[in-house]
Amino acid sequence: MKKIALTVALSSLTIATLAARPASVTGTYVEARTAEVFAGACVMNGEAATTGREALLAWKIDRGQVNGVSLDGLAVVAALAADTNLGIHEIGGESTPARAAIYVDARANAAQRQALVAMVRSLSGNLIGTVVQETAAPIEFADNGHVITVSTDTVKLAVEKHLNHDPSCGNKQWFNPLTKVDHAEMGNTDRNEFSAGALCTKWSDPNKRSSFFGTFSY
């Protein structure tokens, strides 16, 4: 009995130790969709079945490593397109897996590119079904304290780090971030553009309450 009790105690200690380990990678996250995340019911009823099928997601690593591979200062962007609203499951519908075009920081070597894509897939859970294109590209990711901007040749994203929480017309938050985020806030999208052909769709959807920003860990 003492041996069994000791084994159980050691197992519990191991689990607790693993849970207490700090994240290996930390950084900034931002996303914008082609549908409002904060709106009144009348807007949501109109958008839920017809929009919100596309989104831009971007991560900037402050510091950290994956399996010994340093990712300090690197960025990665995912452009998503699906056949249904990407957040429809949160309001009672059934989501379909998204197609993704992933842009990996051009400064990354082969091992870093692989680690960045693995991170995106892991943090996205079941959101991404197929990666249709993986491209190395120069990525500009800047946070000036008021606005986060992300850009490549074919991706343009600008998110204001504030949102007017006007409760008129029953406005409320309908969705949560599309990926795992430690601390997230809603923002106003100034620019949300994707102009590549990889996803068989292009979009420009500015001036919406359609974004989230915050910190992430992996």
N, C-alpha and C positions, 0 to 999 in steps of 0.2 A: 504493500500500500504506500509506503514511504517513497519507493521508486517511482510509482505512478504519479504521486503528488508532486515529486520533484520534476518529472518530465512535463507535467502540465504547467508548473510554475515557470520553467525555462521557456516553454513555448509561448506563454503569455508575455514574458519579458522580451522575447525576440520580436513578437508582433508589435509591442509597444515601442520598442527601439526603432523598428522600421517606420512606424507611423510618425515618430518624432523627428526623423531625418529631415533636414531642410531641403527645399527644392533645389535641383541642380541648375536650373535655368530660370531667370526672372527678367521681366521686361514690360513693355507697353503694348497694348492691344487696341485696335480700333476697327469698327465695322460700319458699313452702311448698306441698307437694303433699298429695294424699289417699292417699298410700302412703309407707311407710318408705323412706328412702334408705340407712339403716344397720340391718341386721337379719340374722337367721340364715336359712339356706336354706329352712327349713320355713315361715317367715313369707313369704319372697319367693315361694315356689311358690304360696302361697295368694293373695297379693295381685296378682301380675303380670298375671293375666288378668281380674281382677275390679275392681281399684281403680286409683288413680293416674291417673285420666282427667281430673282437675281440678287446678288450681293457681292460686295468687295470686303475681304477680310485681310488684315495686315498685322504682323507682329514685328517688333523691334526688340532684339535681345540686348539687355544692358550688360549682363555678364552671365557666364555659366558654361557648362560643358555636358555633352552626352556621350557616355561610354569613352571618356577620355578625350573627346573631340571638342575643342574650344569653339564657342559660337559668339564670343564677345563682339558686340557692335554690329552684328549681321541682321539683316531683315529678310522677310519672306512675305509674299502676297498671294492670296488665293481669290480668283474670280469664280463665282459659282452661278450655275443656272440649273433649274429643275423644272419639272412639269407642273408643280403645284407651289403654292406659297410656302416658303422655306420654314415658316413658323406655324403652319396651319394646325399641327398636332397640339399646340398649346391652347387652341380655342375649339377643340373638338373634332378637327378634321384628320385626315391621314396624309402624312408627308411622303414624298417620293425622294429617293437618294439623288443628290445633286451631281452634276458633272463639274469638274474643276479644271481650271487652267492655273497652274502654280508657277509663280515667278520667284526664282531663288536668287539671292544677292550674287551679283557677278563677281564679287571679291572672294566668294567661298570656293574652297577646293572641293574635290570629288567627295571626300569623307564628310565635309561640312554640308554640302548639298544634300547628301543622303540623310544626315541627321536632321536637317531643317524640314525636309518633306515628312520624315517619320514623326517629328513633333507636331506638324500641322494635322496629320491624320489622327494622331492620338488625341490631341486636344479637341478635335472636331467630332469625335465619337462616330456615330452612324450617319452623320450629315453628308459626307462625301461618299458617293458610290464609285465613280470612275474618274481617274485623273487622265484627261484626254491630251494634256500637253504639259510638259515641264520645261521651263525656259530659264536660262541664266540671263539676268538683266540688271543694269544699274538701277538701284532703287533708292529714291530719296524719301526719307522718313524724318519729319521734323515736328517738334512740339515746342511752340513758342510761349506756352503757358495759357494761351487763349484758344488757339486753333491747332489741330493736328493735320498735317498734310502728308500725303503719300503719293508718289508718282513714279511711273515707268513710261516707256514710249506709248503704251496703249492703256494705261490705268491712271486715272486722275481722281484723287479723293481728298476732300477737305471737310473737316468736322469741327464745328464750334463746340467748345467745352462748356456749354450751358444750354438750358432748355427752358422755354417759357411754359411753366406748369399751369396754364390757364384751365380751371376746372369747368369752364362753360361748355355747353353742349355735351356734358357727360364725359369730357376728356379723361382718359386714364391710360395707364401702361398696360398694353395687351401682350407684349412679348418680352422674353429675356434674351441675353446674348446667344448667338448661334454656337459659340464654343465655350469651353471652360475658362472662366475669368474669375480672378480673386476678388477684385473690387471694381464694379462697373457702374457707370452713370450714363444717362441718356444725353444725347447731343443733337444739335441741329446740323443737318447736312447741307453744306454750301455747294459741294460738287461731288458727283458720283458718276463716273464715266468709265466705260469699257468699250474699246474700239477694235479689238483684235477679232479674228475670224474663228478662233479655236472652238468656241462654244456654239457656233452657228447662230449667235444672237449678239446684238450690241445694244448699249443703252446709255442714256444721259438723263439722270433723274435728280436734279438739284432742288434745293430749298424745301426740304422736308424734315419733319421730326422723325427721322428714320435711322438713327445711328446710336451706337454705344461706344464708349471708350473706357479704358481702365488699365489695370495691371494684371499680369498673368504669371504663373509659375508652372514649371514642368520638371 
